[in-house]
Each structure stands twice: as C-alpha cells, then as structure tokens.
Amino acid sequence: MRPRSLALAAALAVLPLTAVSLGVGTAQAAPTPNASARVALPQTVTPAVARSHKQGDVPADRRISVAVSLKLRNTAELDRFLSAVGTPGTAEFGHYLTPAQFTERFGPTQADVDQVRAFLTAQGLKVDSVSANRQVVNATGSTSAVAAAFGTHESTYSDPQQGNRSFFANDAAASVPAALAGVVEGVSGLNDHTVRTTRIAKPEASAPHATPSGFGPAGYDGAYRLNQLGADGTGSTVALWEFDGYKSTNLTTYDSQFGLSGPAVSTVSVDGANYDAKPGDGQGEVELDSEIVRGVAPKATQLVYEAPNTDQGEIDMAAKIVADNRVSVISISWGSCEPDTTAASMTAVNNSFKQAAAQGISIFSASGDDGSRDCTRSTSGSTVKAVDFPASSPYNTGVGGTNLKVSGTTYSSESAWSTAGGGVSTQFAKPAWQTGTNVTGTMRTVPDISSNADPASGFAIYTQGSTAAGWQVYGGTSAAAPLWSGFAALYNQKAKAASKPVLGEVNPKLYTVANSSSYATSLHDVTSGSNQDFAAKTGYDQVTGWGTPIADGLAGALLGTGGTTPPPTGGCTAGQLLGNPGFETGTAAPWTTSTGVVDNSASEAAHSGSWKAWMNGYGSAHTDTVSQSVAIPAGCKAAFSFWLHVDTAETGTTAYDKLTLSVNGASVATYSNLDKSTGYVQKTVDLSAYAGQTVTVKFTGVEDASLQTSFVIDDTALTVS
C-alpha cells in the first residue's frame, strides 16, 4: 500500500480545481483579499486613449468580459531551463516538458487561481473559465462591477486617426488589492480598441482568375530547396493562429490543382469562435496560411485555431494551444504594432509563448507589411518607428519579406521587399542568443529570417474574392511565416527519423548556425533593398534578418550533420535510445506520466539508484500511465527491456489488477497481480519490427476498487544493434 501522503496527493489531483479541506466538512473557499489597499497594474491603458476624444460613459449595465492574467513562478529557473533544453550537450537537451509538468514547475498554483476567483466573485463578477495552464482567469460582469473590481472608469472614445472609430476603454491604469499584486500579471478586456490585422499584400484588386498565376508549390519548394529534404511533414502538426475562418472547398481546390494530398484541415474553436460557416474579410488570410503550409509539408496535420479578435481572444488562444499539447509548430500571420497594444496583454500572450518553448513548440510570426513603421495603418501613425507583435516576442521567430526571382524552379536572386516589417522592439529586451547582428542597443530586433513576400513575386492562392472564389496572387509576410512553418514540419519529421529532438524554440539554434561556418550553405544572405529606415546588408539586417532558407543545408546544420542527410537505411549504430531510462533525474521528462508516478520514497525500493516509476498501489479504482516516444533507426534490431516488481494484497488466481505494455497503441505484453514477486524481474520485448519508425512505448496500469497492486518499473532500455 502506498504511504498515506502519496495516496492522498494522487487522489486530490483528480478532484475539480477548487480549494479542498483535508479535515472533516466541505470544501472551503479561498479567503477574499482585502480590496481596500490596492496596487496599480502598469501598462493596462491602451495608448489610443491619449490620442482620442472622450465621448461619455459606458452604460453601467453593459456586459464586459475580462481576462485576468496570472504571473509565472520560478522565472529564473524557467530561463535556465529554456537555455538548457535547447543546448546540445546539456543533460536537459531535447527533454521538453508536458503541459502538466510546465504548470507544476512554473505555472500559477491552484491557490493563486482560487484567490483570484474568490476576489472576482466577491466583486460581483462571474468567473467563466480558467485556462488549462492556470495562466488566465476569464470573467464577465457589468461595467459598474468591472470598474469597481479594478478601480477603473470605463468611457467611450472616438479615434480620429481611424476615421473616428468608436471604442471603449479604461481612462487610467487598472488596480488590484495589494494581496493579489504578487499573483496578477495584468487585466485585458478593459478596452476594445486593439484588433489584430492580417499581413497580406495583394498586387491587384481585380476579380479572381480562373487559372493560377504566381508561385505554386513547385516554384517555392524548388527555389528554397524544400523539395530536397526527403520529407513531406508526416507526423508533424501545425497550428494556424487565426481570427477568421475558411472554406474547406477552397483548400481542396488548391490541393487538387497542385496534386497535393494530406490530412483534412480541422478547426479548433477558442472562446466559442467558429467563423467557418460565414468567414469574414480575413478569409483570404486563413486560406493563404493553410495552402502555403500544404504546399511545403502536404502530409502535416493542420489545426486552425479560431479566436475572437480581441485581446482576451488572443490571450486565450495562446493558452489553449500550449495546453492542448497537440502541435509542434505555430504559424502566425496576424499582428498589431507594439505601441498600439497594452504591454499587459503582450506579456500575458508571451507567457504562453514561454510555455511553448519549454514544450518544444516552434513559432513563426509575420513581421508586418508596413516596413519599419508598423503603426502606419493604426492609431500611432506612420511617423513612429515600430515593430509588430507577436513577431517581436523573443520566443517567436519573426519572418520578414523579400522579392524572389527564379529560373524555372531554381533560385536566382533576392532583394528586400520595400515594406517588409522590421526594426527595434520597445517591449522586449535583446535576448542572450541574439548575437552577431552588428546592431547596437539593448532591445530585441526583428525580423530573424525571411522569405518571399513581395506581391510582385506573389503566390497563387485559391480563395474568396469580392464576387466569387477563384485564383488570386497574394504576398505579404503572411506568406513567409507559413512557408517557414512548413519547413519546421519537414525538419521535425527528419529529426524524429534521426532520433533527434524536434526543432523547438528556433532562434537560439538559428543564430548559432548564422554565426558559424555553415551560414553560407544554410541561408541566402539578402544584401540589396530596404524598408523605410533599414537597408539590407551582408549578414543580419532589420529587413530580411539572416536571410532566406537553403532548406536542405539548414536542416543539415540544425541536425548537426553538416548538410548531410541521416545515415542510409541498412546500417545501424548500436546504442540505447531512451531518455531518463532509470528515472534518476527526479523528473519524468522525457517520459509522460500520471501524477505521482516518478517516485523516490522508501516504501518501494528502486531496482538501482533512488528513483523508479511506481504505478498504482492505492487499493481503489485507479489508472496510471507511463510513456515515451522514440525513433528506431531503420536497419536495426531493437529490444525494449525493463525491470518489474509486482507487489499486491490480492490473493487467489484471478487477475484483478493489470499492467499493459503497448507500442503505438497495440498491446505487446500484459502483467497482473498474478505476477507478484519478492523482487524485480527483467522483462524484454522484441521491437525489431518497428525499425525505421517512431514508436510510443506505453505502460498502462489499471487497479480495481479494492486491495492494492503496485507495478514498479525501473531501469528501462530500448537498445538497438
């Protein structure tokens, strides 16, 4: 039987996310913070307020929805981990976290959530939802209740720089009780001014064409040597970050035209948004993103996340994508200029981007289509040097734009696109990895890389025009970001085949390659052209970044193979493939496990060392799992072995409690309480049939309602020879 402390902790882990009393009685609510002593939350007022005309008060009974963002914990340790997990040679390299592991180590605690929930409820607001990563608490209430809760006054305004557009906003910074100051990062939703816009550029306003013109997949795949990777995106999943919808028939028309096939595109709704029945003006953006990813990585799975076009919608979309844990790449073609966006909202989104980096998710964001004056079409105006968010996030790879010229399908030359976004962030400090740029200053610069975006050398896209669906030519950094996202999908497929980690956070690796002898064979250095304030030049610049992809050379450099491909099939290097095989790191990674499974208590001894995976043992209905995915090289013999100790209180000859070992979902071995022993017994399963595949090895322990059985696993190995 497990010790009471472990059994209780595991039992509580499956209860609803509420405060739980461990004594006799019912659940106790978190204490309500004293609202009299308050602390201001800086940068929670939209900059548009200073430039707009106040019209009056927002009606007291108008309903407002707000997103209260909570602070991450242990941020210094998080920064250390993010550096280590992306650095070859460290013990943590490639051992990315699951969402549960990230939240346990770095996310807000349940007590933090309960404290915020109690405050909001006491102020008369209705808590609608809490994000799965506990970083966002969403609530709604009347204007008067929201104003009282956050010490604000809500007014209506007209924006003279946007055609006297009407919006509402808080007049001054929001505040929270002092007791919450260490928990709350910011509040979003107090204004509805900032909206994200597409990064599409069109060369013409004519009706759609009957036949495609501009670059098709053969053109851009050939020019950038994406077709030389020997991959099609199989096994990779890309999230498209969208604030509008699409017509699936348009996507299938594109596929049919170019002979492409792959998994059907599907929609993931955020906050109830689903535009697909009636897409809006952003339909072309969504279809551009999807069709470019399909053209580069046809077999990759695409998930279109659709959210309301609000600060809250963006925050919730970021939190949902990382908590869902379904993707390894995010492609973003929407943005807003930094000076028009509240810093509190950007920070909230960026916290989920940090989680993405910790989980091995690559993010590519369009750098904008207004050059170095990203606010040209918004409140701050064309005189302000500014960059685009989310591209400016240090955890995103900002993608700029070029004009690509080809000879057939072969690369010829490139120059900077004159309105490609780029410049210096006013929000984010220069990261440690942003080296070798010859740009002075302490703030992050954008973009990091680029690809074709000039509509004069645009892409053939099938989408909805003003009158009907048809072929149009689209450009913009909206086309560049999904092209790079497709590259990441191809790379991840190759990395798995080579038993290497996924690409993960791109920039630290990208800048390492750019500052190495592999630069010239990995990226086209674009040295001509400019935007308003910056010129392309040798090496890094704030129009094209480090340049455009030479895909096979870049993949080789990132894989550490110097431009060569993985070893051919038929050869095999003997070795052990599993990470953390004896669980001795004290954490599960890269295993994915149930809560409390990785354990070093004395109640059940390890086979060696101090740690093991202790499954079940509660004496009540319970299921535990332990799994890890690993690529088995082609041409190898493979065997999975582990040491198993079965300890049970069951008697008789009936198998009440069972442990199943499965590979890619198929059961290959089963054990039960009938396999009890006084010590560990080694078990081995032949996996040679899976050579050349990525497999998920998974233990599932199922315990019935009475009499405990403990399945204790240690010293695993997946060896090839």
C-alpha positions in Angstrom: 0.0 0.0 0.0 1.3 3.5 -0.8 2.0 5.8 2.1 -1.0 7.9 3.0 0.7 11.2 1.9 1.3 9.9 -1.6 -2.2 8.3 -1.9 -3.9 11.5 -0.7 -1.9 13.7 -3.1 -2.8 11.5 -6.1 -6.4 11.4 -5.0 -6.6 15.2 -4.8 -5.0 15.5 -8.3 -8.2 14.2 -9.9 -10.6 16.4 -8.0 -12.1 19.5 -9.6 -9.9 22.6 -9.4 -11.3 24.0 -6.1 -9.9 24.6 -2.7 -10.2 21.3 -0.7 -10.4 20.9 3.0 -8.4 18.0 4.3 -10.4 17.9 7.6 -14.0 16.9 8.3 -16.5 19.0 6.4 -17.0 20.5 3.0 -14.7 22.4 0.6 -13.6 25.8 1.9 -13.5 28.9 -0.3 -10.2 30.7 -0.7 -10.1 33.9 1.5 -11.3 37.0 -0.2 -8.5 39.6 -0.4 -8.9 42.9 1.3 -9.9 45.3 -1.5 -9.2 48.5 0.3 -5.4 48.6 -0.2 -4.7 48.5 -3.9 -1.7 48.3 -6.3 -1.8 49.7 -9.8 -1.2 47.4 -12.7 1.1 49.3 -15.1 0.6 49.5 -18.8 -3.1 48.4 -18.8 -4.4 51.5 -20.6 -4.5 51.4 -24.4 -2.2 54.1 -25.9 -5.2 55.2 -28.1 -6.8 56.9 -25.1 -4.2 59.7 -25.2 -4.9 60.4 -28.9 -8.7 60.0 -28.9 -11.7 62.1 -28.0 -13.8 61.1 -25.0 -17.5 60.9 -25.8 -19.1 59.8 -22.5 -19.5 57.0 -20.0 -20.0 53.3 -20.9 -23.5 52.3 -19.7 -23.3 50.9 -16.2 -25.2 47.7 -17.2 -23.2 46.9 -20.3 -21.5 43.5 -20.0 -17.7 43.4 -20.3 -15.6 40.3 -20.5 -12.1 40.5 -19.0 -9.0 38.2 -18.9 -7.1 38.3 -15.6 -3.6 37.0 -16.3 -1.6 35.4 -13.6 2.2 35.5 -13.1 4.5 32.6 -13.8 6.6 31.2 -10.9 10.3 30.4 -10.6 11.1 32.5 -13.7 14.8 32.4 -13.2 14.8 28.7 -13.2 12.5 28.8 -16.2 15.0 30.9 -18.1 17.8 28.5 -17.1 15.7 25.5 -18.3 14.9 27.1 -21.6 18.5 27.7 -22.3 19.5 24.2 -21.3 16.7 22.3 -23.2 17.8 23.9 -26.5 21.6 23.5 -26.0 23.2 20.3 -27.2 25.4 18.6 -24.6 23.3 19.6 -21.6 21.6 16.9 -19.6 18.2 18.5 -20.4 18.8 19.0 -24.1 15.6 18.0 -26.0 13.8 16.8 -22.9 10.8 19.1 -23.3 8.1 19.4 -20.7 4.5 18.3 -21.0 1.8 21.0 -20.2 1.3 19.4 -16.7 5.0 19.4 -16.0 5.3 23.1 -17.0 2.4 24.1 -14.9 3.7 22.2 -11.9 7.1 23.8 -12.1 6.4 27.3 -13.4 2.7 28.0 -13.7 0.4 29.7 -11.2 -0.6 27.5 -8.4 -4.2 26.4 -7.8 -4.1 28.5 -4.7 -3.3 31.5 -6.8 -6.3 30.8 -9.1 -8.6 30.3 -6.1 -7.6 33.6 -4.6 -8.3 35.4 -7.9 -11.6 33.6 -8.3 -12.7 34.5 -4.8 -11.9 38.2 -5.4 -13.7 38.3 -8.7 -16.8 36.6 -7.3 -16.9 38.9 -4.3 -16.9 41.8 -6.7 -20.0 40.5 -8.4 -18.2 39.1 -11.5 -19.0 35.7 -13.0 -15.9 33.5 -13.5 -16.5 31.9 -16.9 -13.4 29.8 -17.3 -9.8 29.2 -16.2 -7.3 28.2 -18.8 -5.9 24.7 -18.5 -2.4 26.1 -17.8 -3.9 28.3 -15.0 -2.5 31.4 -16.5 -5.8 33.1 -17.4 -9.0 33.6 -15.4 -11.9 34.8 -17.6 -14.8 36.7 -16.0 -17.8 38.8 -17.1 -19.8 41.5 -15.3 -21.5 44.8 -15.7 -19.4 47.9 -16.4 -20.0 49.1 -12.9 -18.9 45.8 -11.4 -15.8 45.6 -13.6 -14.9 49.3 -12.8 -15.3 48.7 -9.1 -13.2 45.5 -9.2 -10.3 47.1 -11.0 -10.5 50.6 -9.8 -11.2 52.0 -13.3 -13.7 54.2 -15.1 -14.9 53.0 -18.5 -15.5 55.7 -21.1 -16.4 55.7 -24.8 -14.0 57.4 -27.2 -13.6 58.2 -30.9 -10.3 57.7 -32.7 -9.6 60.5 -35.2 -6.7 58.5 -36.7 -9.1 55.7 -37.6 -11.9 57.6 -39.1 -13.4 58.5 -35.7 -13.9 54.8 -34.9 -15.7 54.3 -31.6 -14.3 52.2 -28.8 -14.5 51.9 -25.1 -11.5 51.9 -22.7 -10.5 52.4 -19.1 -9.3 56.0 -18.5 -6.5 55.1 -16.1 -4.5 52.0 -15.0 -6.3 49.1 -13.5 -5.5 48.1 -10.0 -6.0 45.1 -7.7 -5.9 44.5 -4.0 -2.4 44.5 -2.6 -2.8 40.9 -1.6 -3.1 40.0 -5.3 -0.2 42.1 -6.5 2.2 39.1 -6.4 -0.2 36.9 -8.3 -1.9 39.1 -11.0 0.1 40.0 -14.1 -2.5 42.2 -15.7 -6.0 42.6 -16.9 -7.1 42.6 -20.5 -10.6 43.4 -22.0 -11.0 46.8 -20.3 -10.8 48.2 -23.9 -11.9 47.0 -27.3 -9.6 49.2 -29.4 -6.7 46.9 -30.3 -7.5 44.4 -33.0 -5.1 42.2 -34.9 -4.9 42.6 -38.7 -3.7 40.4 -41.5 -0.3 40.6 -43.0 -1.5 40.0 -46.6 -0.4 42.2 -49.5 -2.1 42.0 -52.9 -0.7 43.2 -56.3 -4.1 43.9 -57.7 -7.8 44.4 -56.9 -9.2 42.5 -59.8 -11.7 39.7 -59.7 -10.3 36.2 -59.1 -8.8 34.4 -62.0 -9.9 31.0 -63.5 -6.3 29.7 -63.6 -3.5 30.1 -61.1 -0.6 32.6 -61.6 2.2 33.3 -59.3 4.3 30.8 -57.3 2.8 27.4 -56.9 4.4 24.7 -54.6 6.9 23.6 -57.3 8.2 27.1 -57.5 8.8 27.9 -53.9 9.7 24.4 -52.9 12.3 24.3 -55.7 13.7 27.7 -55.1 14.3 27.2 -51.4 15.2 23.5 -51.8 12.4 22.4 -49.6 11.9 19.6 -52.0 15.4 18.3 -51.2 14.7 17.4 -47.6 13.2 14.0 -48.5 10.2 14.7 -46.2 6.5 15.5 -46.5 5.6 16.6 -43.0 4.2 13.2 -41.9 3.8 13.0 -38.2 4.0 16.8 -37.7 1.1 19.0 -36.6 1.0 22.8 -37.3 -1.4 25.2 -35.5 -2.6 28.1 -37.6 -3.3 31.2 -35.4 -6.4 32.8 -36.8 -9.1 35.4 -36.2 -11.3 34.4 -39.1 -12.5 31.3 -41.0 -12.1 29.4 -44.2 -14.0 27.3 -46.7 -12.7 23.7 -46.9 -13.7 23.5 -50.5 -11.2 26.3 -51.4 -8.5 24.3 -49.7 -9.3 21.1 -51.5 -9.4 23.0 -54.9 -5.8 24.2 -54.2 -4.8 20.6 -53.3 -6.4 19.2 -56.5 -4.8 21.8 -58.7 -1.3 21.0 -57.5 -1.7 17.3 -56.9 -1.4 17.5 -53.1 -2.9 15.2 -50.5 -2.8 15.1 -46.8 -4.9 15.1 -43.6 -8.0 17.2 -43.8 -7.7 20.6 -42.1 -9.8 20.9 -39.0 -10.9 23.8 -36.8 -10.3 24.3 -33.0 -12.7 26.9 -31.5 -11.4 29.3 -28.9 -14.0 31.1 -26.6 -16.8 29.8 -28.9 -15.4 31.4 -32.1 -16.0 29.5 -35.3 -16.1 31.5 -38.5 -16.2 28.7 -41.0 -20.0 28.9 -41.7 -19.6 32.6 -42.6 -15.9 33.7 -43.0 -15.2 37.4 -42.9 -12.7 39.7 -44.5 -9.8 37.6 -43.1 -10.8 34.5 -45.0 -8.0 35.0 -47.6 -5.5 35.1 -44.7 -6.6 31.8 -43.3 -6.6 30.1 -46.7 -3.3 31.6 -47.6 -1.7 30.2 -44.4 -3.2 26.8 -44.9 -2.4 26.5 -48.6 1.3 27.5 -48.2 1.8 25.0 -45.3 0.2 22.4 -47.5 2.4 23.3 -50.4 5.6 22.8 -48.3 4.5 20.0 -46.0 1.5 18.3 -47.6 1.2 15.4 -45.1 1.4 17.6 -42.0 -1.7 17.8 -39.9 -3.2 21.4 -39.7 -5.3 22.6 -36.8 -6.9 26.0 -37.4 -7.3 27.7 -34.1 -10.0 30.4 -34.4 -10.5 33.0 -31.7 -12.4 36.3 -31.2 -10.3 39.2 -32.5 -9.8 40.8 -29.0 -7.0 41.0 -26.5 -8.8 38.3 -24.5 -9.2 36.1 -27.6 -5.5 36.3 -28.4 -4.5 35.5 -24.8 -6.9 32.6 -24.6 -5.8 31.2 -27.9 -2.2 31.2 -26.8 -3.0 29.5 -23.6 -5.2 26.9 -25.3 -2.7 25.9 -27.9 0.1 25.2 -25.4 -2.3 23.4 -23.0 -3.7 21.3 -25.8 -0.2 19.9 -26.5 -1.2 18.8 -30.0 1.2 20.7 -32.2 4.9 21.2 -32.7 4.7 24.3 -34.9 2.6 27.5 -34.7 2.2 29.8 -37.7 1.1 33.4 -37.0 0.1 35.8 -39.8 -1.9 38.3 -37.7 -0.5 41.1 -35.5 -0.6 44.6 -34.1 2.0 47.2 -33.8 3.6 47.3 -30.3 2.7 51.0 -29.5 -1.0 50.3 -30.0 -1.1 47.2 -27.8 -1.1 47.2 -24.0 2.1 45.8 -22.5 -0.1 43.8 -20.1 -1.7 41.9 -22.9 1.5 41.3 -24.7 3.1 39.9 -21.5 0.1 37.6 -21.0 0.5 36.1 -24.5 4.3 36.0 -24.2 4.0 33.8 -21.0 2.2 31.2 -23.1 5.0 31.5 -25.7 7.5 30.7 -22.9 5.5 27.6 -22.2 5.6 26.7 -25.9 9.4 27.0 -25.9 9.5 24.7 -22.8 7.3 22.2 -24.6 9.4 22.1 -27.8 7.0 24.2 -30.0 8.4 26.3 -32.8 6.6 29.6 -33.6 6.9 31.7 -36.8 5.3 35.1 -36.9 4.9 37.5 -39.8 6.9 40.7 -39.2 4.4 43.0 -40.8 3.8 44.7 -44.2 4.3 48.4 -43.2 8.1 48.4 -43.1 9.8 49.9 -40.1 6.6 52.0 -39.4 4.3 49.2 -38.3 1.7 51.5 -36.9 1.1 53.2 -40.3 -2.5 52.0 -40.6 -3.3 52.4 -36.9 -3.5 54.9 -34.1 0.1 55.7 -33.6 0.6 56.6 -37.3 3.3 56.5 -40.0 5.9 58.7 -38.2 6.5 56.1 -35.5 9.2 53.5 -35.9 7.7 50.3 -34.6 7.6 46.6 -34.9 4.9 44.0 -34.9 3.7 41.7 -32.1 3.8 38.7 -31.8 6.8 38.7 -34.1 8.7 40.8 -31.6 8.3 38.1 -28.8 11.7 36.6 -28.1 10.1 33.2 -28.2 8.8 33.7 -31.8 10.9 33.7 -35.0 10.0 36.9 -36.7 9.7 36.4 -40.5 10.4 39.3 -42.9 10.0 39.6 -46.6 11.8 39.5 -49.9 11.3 39.7 -53.6 12.3 36.3 -55.0 13.5 35.7 -58.6 13.9 32.2 -60.1 15.0 30.5 -63.2 12.3 27.9 -63.7 12.1 26.4 -60.2 15.7 27.2 -59.3 16.8 30.1 -57.1 18.2 33.0 -58.9 18.3 36.1 -56.6 16.5 38.0 -54.0 16.2 41.6 -52.7 14.5 43.0 -49.6 10.8 43.8 -50.0 10.4 47.5 -49.5 7.5 47.2 -47.0 8.8 44.2 -45.1 8.4 44.8 -41.3 11.5 45.2 -39.2 13.1 47.3 -36.6 13.6 47.5 -32.8 11.2 46.4 -30.1 10.2 48.8 -27.4 8.7 45.9 -25.3 11.3 43.1 -25.2 14.9 43.2 -24.2 17.6 41.7 -26.6 17.8 38.0 -25.8 21.2 36.4 -25.0 21.1 34.4 -28.2 20.6 37.5 -30.5 24.3 37.8 -31.3 26.4 38.6 -34.3 23.9 41.1 -35.7 26.2 44.2 -35.5 23.2 46.1 -34.2 23.9 48.0 -31.1 21.3 48.6 -28.3 19.7 46.6 -25.5 16.3 45.7 -27.2 15.3 42.8 -29.4 15.4 43.4 -33.2 13.1 42.0 -35.8 13.0 40.0 -38.1 15.1 36.9 -37.6 14.8 35.4 -41.1 12.7 36.0 -44.2 11.3 34.5 -47.4 9.4 35.7 -50.5 6.6 38.2 -49.6 6.6 40.9 -52.3 3.2 40.7 -54.1 5.0 41.4 -57.3 6.5 37.9 -56.9 3.5 36.5 -55.1 1.9 33.2 -54.5 -1.0 31.5 -56.3 -3.8 31.2 -53.8 -7.3 29.9 -54.2 -9.7 31.9 -52.1 -12.8 34.0 -52.0 -12.8 37.3 -54.0 -15.3 40.1 -54.0 -17.7 38.1 -56.1 -16.7 34.5 -56.2 -13.9 32.1 -55.3 -11.0 31.8 -57.6 -7.3 32.2 -58.1 -5.5 35.3 -56.7 -1.9 36.4 -56.2 -1.1 37.1 -52.6 2.1 38.3 -50.9 3.0 39.8 -47.6 4.9 38.4 -44.6 1.7 36.4 -44.2 3.0 34.1 -46.9 6.5 34.0 -45.4 5.5 32.8 -42.0 3.6 29.7 -43.1 6.4 28.8 -45.5 8.9 28.7 -42.6 6.3 26.8 -40.5 6.1 24.2 -43.3 9.9 23.9 -43.2 9.8 23.2 -39.4 7.2 20.4 -40.0 9.6 18.8 -42.6 12.5 19.3 -40.2 10.7 17.6 -37.3 9.9 14.6 -39.4 13.6 14.2 -40.3 14.7 14.8 -36.7 12.5 12.0 -35.4 13.9 9.7 -38.1 17.4 10.6 -36.9 16.5 10.2 -33.2 17.0 13.9 -32.7 14.7 16.3 -30.7 12.1 18.4 -32.5 13.2 21.9 -33.6 11.6 23.6 -30.7 12.5 27.2 -30.0 14.1 28.2 -33.2 16.1 31.4 -32.7 18.9 30.2 -30.4 19.7 27.4 -32.9 19.2 29.7 -35.9 21.6 32.3 -34.6 24.2 29.7 -33.8 24.1 28.5 -37.4 24.2 32.0 -38.7 27.3 32.8 -36.7 29.0 29.6 -37.9 30.8 28.4 -41.0 27.5 26.8 -42.1 25.9 30.2 -42.7 26.6 30.4 -46.4 25.2 26.9 -47.1 22.2 27.3 -44.8 20.7 30.7 -45.7 20.6 33.0 -48.7 22.1 36.3 -47.4 19.9 39.1 -48.9 22.1 42.2 -49.4 20.0 44.6 -51.5 16.9 46.6 -51.0 15.4 48.3 -47.9 12.3 49.4 -45.9 11.8 52.9 -44.7 14.6 53.0 -42.1 16.8 50.0 -42.6 18.7 48.6 -45.5 19.6 45.0 -46.4 23.3 44.3 -46.0 25.8 41.5 -45.6 24.8 39.3 -42.7 22.0 40.3 -40.4 19.7 43.3 -41.1 16.3 44.6 -39.9 14.5 43.9 -43.2 15.4 40.3 -44.0 17.1 39.1 -40.8 19.7 36.5 -41.6 18.1 35.7 -45.0 16.0 33.0 -46.6 16.2 29.2 -46.5 18.5 26.9 -48.2 16.4 24.2 -46.7 18.5 21.1 -47.0 21.7 22.9 -45.9 19.9 24.5 -43.0 18.3 21.2 -41.9 21.7 19.5 -42.0 23.3 22.3 -40.0 20.5 22.2 -37.4 20.7 18.4 -37.2 24.4 18.7 -36.7 25.1 16.7 -39.8 26.9 19.4 -41.7 24.4 19.4 -44.5 24.4 15.6 -45.0 21.3 13.5 -44.6 20.8 10.9 -41.8 22.5 7.5 -42.3 21.0 5.4 -45.0 18.8 2.5 -44.3 20.5 -0.8 -43.7 23.2 0.4 -41.3 22.8 0.6 -37.5 24.8 2.2 -34.8 24.4 0.2 -31.6 23.0 2.2 -28.6 20.4 2.8 -26.0 17.7 5.2 -27.2 15.5 6.1 -24.2 15.9 9.3 -22.3 16.0 9.2 -18.4 15.8 5.3 -18.5 16.1 4.9 -14.8 14.1 8.0 -13.8 17.1 9.2 -11.9 16.7 12.9 -13.0 13.9 13.1 -10.4 11.5 14.3 -13.1 9.5 12.4 -15.6 10.8 14.1 -18.8 11.1 12.9 -21.5 8.6 10.3 -20.2 4.9 11.4 -19.9 3.4 10.0 -16.7 0.5 10.3 -14.4 0.8 12.5 -11.3 3.0 11.0 -8.6 4.3 8.1 -10.6 8.0 9.0 -10.6 9.0 8.4 -7.0 11.9 8.0 -4.6 10.1 7.0 -1.4 11.4 4.2 0.7 8.1 2.3 0.7 9.0 0.7 -2.6 12.7 0.3 -3.4 14.2 1.2 -6.8 16.0 -1.6 -8.7 19.0 0.7 -8.8 19.6 4.3 -7.7 16.8 6.0 -5.8 14.1 6.7 -8.4 11.6 4.5 -10.2 8.1 4.6 -11.7 5.6 3.4 -9.2 2.3 2.8 -10.8 -1.0 2.1 -8.9 -0.9 0.8 -5.3 -3.8 2.7 -4.0 -6.3 -0.1 -3.2 -9.0 1.8 -5.1 -10.1 2.2 -8.7 -7.1 3.9 -10.3 -5.3 4.2 -13.7 -1.7 5.2 -14.2 0.3 5.6 -17.4 4.0 6.0 -18.3 5.0 6.6 -21.9 7.9 7.8 -24.1 8.2 8.3 -27.9 11.4 7.4 -29.6 12.6 6.9 -33.2 14.1 3.4 -34.0 16.6 3.7 -36.9 16.0 1.7 -40.0 18.0 -1.4 -40.4 18.3 -2.1 -36.7 17.4 -4.9 -34.4 15.6 -3.4 -31.4 14.6 -4.7 -28.0 12.7 -3.0 -25.1 13.6 -4.2 -21.6 12.7 -3.1 -18.1 12.8 -4.4 -14.5 9.4 -5.0 -13.0 8.4 -5.6 -9.4 4.7 -6.5 -8.7 3.6 -6.2 -5.1 0.0 -7.0 -4.3 -2.5 -7.6 -1.5 -4.7 -9.6 -3.9 -5.0 -13.4 -3.3 -6.3 -16.2 -5.4 -6.0 -16.9 -9.1 -7.9 -14.0 -10.6 -6.1 -11.2 -12.5 -7.9 -8.2 -10.8 -5.3 -5.6 -11.5 -3.4 -5.4 -14.8 -0.4 -3.7 -16.4 -0.4 -3.5 -20.2 2.6 -2.6 -22.3 1.7 -1.2 -25.7 3.6 0.0 -28.7 1.9 2.6 -30.9 -1.4 1.6 -29.2 -1.1 -2.1 -29.8 -0.7 -4.4 -26.7 2.5 -6.4 -26.8 2.6 -7.7 -23.2 0.3 -7.9 -20.1 1.1 -8.5 -16.5 -1.2 -8.6 -13.4 -1.3 -9.2 -9.7 -0.7 -12.9 -10.5 2.9 -11.9 -11.5 3.7 -10.8 -7.9 7.3 -11.4 -6.7 9.5 -10.6 -3.8 11.9 -8.5 -6.0 12.4 -7.2 -9.5 12.3 -9.4 -12.7 13.6 -8.3 -16.0 11.2 -8.3 -19.0 12.2 -8.0 -22.7 10.1 -7.4 -25.8 11.4 -7.6 -29.3 10.7 -4.4 -31.3 12.7 -5.1 -34.4 9.5 -5.0 -36.5 9.3 -1.2 -35.7 12.7 -0.3 -37.2 12.5 2.9 -39.2 9.5 4.1 -37.3 8.9 6.5 -34.3 7.2 4.4 -31.6 5.4 5.3 -28.4 6.1 2.7 -25.7 3.4 3.0 -23.1 2.6 1.3 -19.8 -1.0 1.4 -18.5 -1.7 0.2 -15.0 -5.4 -0.4 -14.1 -6.3 -1.1 -10.5 -9.8 -2.2 -9.4 -11.8 -0.9 -6.4 -10.1 -2.9 -3.6 -6.8 -4.5 -2.5 -3.8 -2.7 -3.8 -1.4 -3.9 -6.5 1.8 -1.9 -7.2 3.5 -2.2 -10.6 7.0 -0.7 -10.0 9.2 -0.2 -13.1 12.9 0.7 -13.2 16.0 0.7 -15.4 14.3 0.7 -18.8 16.2 0.4 -22.1 15.4 0.4 -25.8 18.6 -0.9 -27.3 19.4 -1.3 -31.0 22.1 -3.3 -32.7 
